[in-house]
Amino acid sequence: MSDPGSTRKSTNSRLPPEVNRILYVRNLPFRITAEELYDIFGKYGAVFQIRLGEKSGDTRGTAFVVYEDIYDAKRAVDHLSGFNVGGRYLVVMYYQPAKFERRADAEEKKRELEELRRQVKAKKAQIAANAAKEESQS
């Protein structure tokens, strides 16, 4: 077992506020396995958990990697951002829950807006049809 202080420059070193143990990884090869990710990310410290995105859908080619130690997560980001895996360059960043919430909220609002537009279009068509019907009856 290595000395815990050996991976850190100083136990009192201050990290930026966005640094945390959870990493969000994008641009992964679609066929990569969790075991392969453990091999890649495990070189920088003890990995607590890896969650791969679904094989189909919006989360394809993404993963969350959770380290046991924040300094190990920082080293992984520093070394693996832009790392080539299977012909693709990894995008490794710190997970920021607020950013993901804002994105989910924006997508929900976009869906609501599309639904309202659809309803307005249907209502306009109904009004035009009623006006044409009344005009033909007079």
C-alpha positions in Angstrom: 0.0 0.0 0.0 1.4 3.4 -1.0 1.9 6.3 1.3 -1.3 8.4 1.1 0.6 11.7 1.1 2.7 10.6 -1.9 0.0 11.3 -4.4 -0.7 14.8 -3.0 1.5 17.8 -3.2 0.3 18.9 0.1 -2.5 17.8 2.4 -3.4 21.5 2.8 -3.5 22.2 -1.0 -6.7 23.9 -2.0 -8.6 22.4 -4.9 -11.0 24.4 -7.2 -14.6 24.2 -6.1 -15.7 22.1 -9.1 -13.3 19.3 -8.2 -15.1 16.3 -6.7 -14.9 12.5 -6.6 -17.4 12.0 -9.5 -16.3 12.3 -13.1 -18.4 12.5 -16.1 -16.8 10.9 -19.2 -18.0 11.6 -22.8 -17.0 10.4 -26.3 -16.3 6.8 -25.2 -16.2 4.1 -27.8 -19.7 2.6 -27.9 -18.4 -1.0 -27.4 -16.2 -0.2 -24.3 -16.9 -2.3 -21.2 -16.9 -1.4 -17.5 -13.9 -3.6 -17.0 -11.9 -1.7 -19.7 -12.9 1.6 -17.9 -11.7 0.2 -14.6 -8.3 -0.6 -16.2 -8.0 2.9 -17.7 -9.2 4.9 -14.7 -7.9 2.6 -12.0 -4.3 3.6 -12.9 -5.0 6.9 -11.1 -6.4 5.6 -7.9 -9.1 3.4 -6.3 -12.3 3.5 -8.3 -15.4 3.2 -6.2 -17.9 2.8 -9.0 -18.4 3.1 -12.8 -21.7 3.5 -14.4 -21.8 3.2 -18.2 -24.5 4.9 -20.3 -27.0 2.8 -22.0 -26.1 1.0 -25.3 -28.8 2.9 -27.1 -30.2 6.4 -26.5 -28.9 9.7 -25.2 -26.4 8.3 -22.7 -24.5 6.1 -25.2 -20.8 6.7 -25.1 -20.8 8.3 -21.6 -20.0 7.1 -18.1 -19.8 8.2 -14.6 -16.6 7.3 -12.7 -16.6 7.6 -8.9 -13.2 7.6 -7.1 -12.7 7.0 -3.4 -10.4 9.9 -3.2 -10.8 13.4 -4.6 -7.1 13.8 -5.4 -7.2 10.6 -7.5 -10.2 12.0 -9.4 -8.2 15.2 -10.1 -5.2 13.3 -11.4 -7.5 11.2 -13.7 -9.0 14.4 -15.1 -5.6 16.0 -15.6 -4.2 12.9 -17.4 -7.2 11.4 -19.2 -8.8 14.5 -20.8 -8.0 14.1 -24.5 -6.7 10.5 -24.0 -7.3 8.4 -27.1 -9.3 5.3 -26.5 -10.4 3.2 -29.5 -9.8 6.0 -31.9 -11.9 8.5 -29.8 -10.6 11.3 -27.6 -12.1 11.2 -24.1 -13.8 14.2 -22.6 -13.3 13.9 -18.9 -14.9 16.5 -16.5 -16.1 16.8 -13.0 -19.7 16.0 -12.5 -21.6 19.1 -11.7 -25.2 18.3 -10.5 -26.5 21.9 -11.0 -25.4 21.8 -14.7 -27.1 18.5 -15.3 -30.2 19.8 -13.6 -30.3 22.9 -15.7 -29.9 20.8 -18.8 -32.7 18.5 -17.8 -34.9 21.5 -17.0 -34.1 23.1 -20.3 -35.1 19.9 -22.1 -38.3 19.7 -20.2 -39.2 23.3 -21.0 -38.4 22.6 -24.7 -40.8 19.7 -24.7 -43.5 21.8 -23.0 -43.0 24.6 -25.6 -43.3 22.1 -28.5 -46.5 20.8 -27.0 -47.9 24.3 -26.6 -46.9 25.1 -30.2 -48.7 21.9 -31.4 -51.8 22.9 -29.4 -51.8 26.4 -30.8 -51.4 25.1 -34.4 -54.3 22.6 -33.9 -56.5 25.4 -32.4 -55.7 27.7 -35.3 -56.6 25.0 -37.8 -59.9 24.4 -35.9 -60.7 28.1 -36.0 -59.9 28.3 -39.7 -62.1 25.3 -40.4 -65.0 26.7 -38.4 -64.7 30.1 -40.2 -64.7 28.4 -43.6 -67.7 26.3 -42.6 -69.6 29.4 -41.4 -68.7 31.3 -44.6 -70.0 28.5 -46.8 -73.2 28.3 -44.9 -74.0 32.1 -45.3 
